[in-house]
Amino acid sequence: MLKKLSLLVIYPISKFFCRIFAKNKLENLERFFIDINNWLVIRTIRKKPEKLLLLMPHCLQFSDCEYRVTGKEIKCKMCGKCEIKDLMDISKKYDVRLSVATGGTMARNIIKEIKPDLIIATACERDLISGLKDTVSLPVIGILNERPNGPCIDTRVDLCKITTLIDFLKGLSYEKK
Ligand code: SF4
């Protein structure tokens, strides 16, 4: 309820005023609402999620890589030129599902097919907030990507944040009061 209120009511109103009075602060506003979303999701998790999905953006893949990493099978050859390899390692080590999506439609289809209990999603501020709004009734924790080469190309993600979060989630072996 609070999540819906925050993402579907307060955020659009804040965005409207931000566009008028502080357009250059829009990313900060988006980050703030992503943080609020994450806090609201984490405080409602009652137990260890059985089906955890790492939903990653295609722009993490090395731009010159010829192997297909989206779709049903990730055909990464583990060369280490991008973090898809590390995410594959994490997926294997923690026994969590990893999917790479090219955009919102593919992400929605993946979610529909896998039906995860909890999603850790990575994207830029704009895509992440849009994805959180689209999946507002699902528990999604958003982790922003890093863009050392500019938007949408050879992006990165803080792997430590992901593993710390999985460790925390996997450690939830009891029902919280
Ligand atoms: S780690 Fe995988 S996805 Fe990344 S460049 Fe190498 S083969 Fe391609």
Boltz pocket constraint, residues with backbone or C-beta under 6 A from the ligand:
constraints:
  - pocket:
      binder: B
      contacts: [[A, 60], [A, 61], [A, 62], [A, 65], [A, 66], [A, 67], [A, 69], [A, 75], [A, 76], [A, 77], [A, 78], [A, 79], [A, 80], [A, 81], [A, 82], [A, 83], [A, 84], [A, 85]]
      max_distance: 6.0
